[in-house]
Amino acid sequence: MQGSSLAAAQVLEKSKSEILSTWEKWVRDVLPSARAETRSALRDSIPDFLDDLVAALRSNLDELKPDII
């Protein structure tokens, strides 16, 4: 299981910019009110969430702080 978690972490880390761009486009397409929002307003905490997810996938889940999981 650890190997697949590490592979997923690598894919997420490598694809972070693409994930953020896709998220931003999707939100603007689906929510008309989001079209006037800034990039940082739309992305908000998504970059931190992705970083935490990568950290969780790379770590032993038993050793993680509960706020990361």
N, C-alpha and C positions, 0 to 999 in steps of 0.2 A: 504493500500500500504506500509506503514511503516514496518509492520510485515514481509512482503516478502522481503523487502530491507535488514532488519536486518538478516533474515535467509540467504540471498545470501551473505552478508558480512561474516557471520560465516563460511559458506561453503568455500568461497574463502580463508579466513584466515587459516582455518584448512588444506586446500589442497594446500597451497602455494608451499611447497617443491615438491609435485607431479607435479604441474603445471609447475614449473621451469624445472624439470627433463624431462618431456614430451616435453616441448619446445626445450630443448637442443638436445634431441634425434631426434626430427622431423627436426630441422635445419641441423643437421649432415647428416641425411638420404637424405634430399632433395637437399642440396647444397654441392657438393663435396669439394668446397673450404673451407667450414666451418669445415671440419674434422681436419684441422691443428690448428684451433683457440682454445684459452684457454676457460675454462668454464666462467670466468668472462667477456671475450670479447663477448661470445655468449649471455650471459644473460643481459649484459649492463644495460639498465634502466628498464628492465621488473620487477625486485623486487620493485622498487619505484612506477612503474605504478600500480602494484597490491595493494600496501599499500595505494596509493591515491584512488584507486577504493573502497577499503574497507572503508576508511574514508568517501568517498562520500555517500556510501550506508548507513552508520551509522548516517549520519548527515541530518539535514534539508537542502535540496538542495537550498532553498532560502537564507540560511545564508552562503553558501560556497563561497570562493573566486573564481572568474572566471577562474583562472589558474588551479584549481583542476578539474573543470567540463570538 
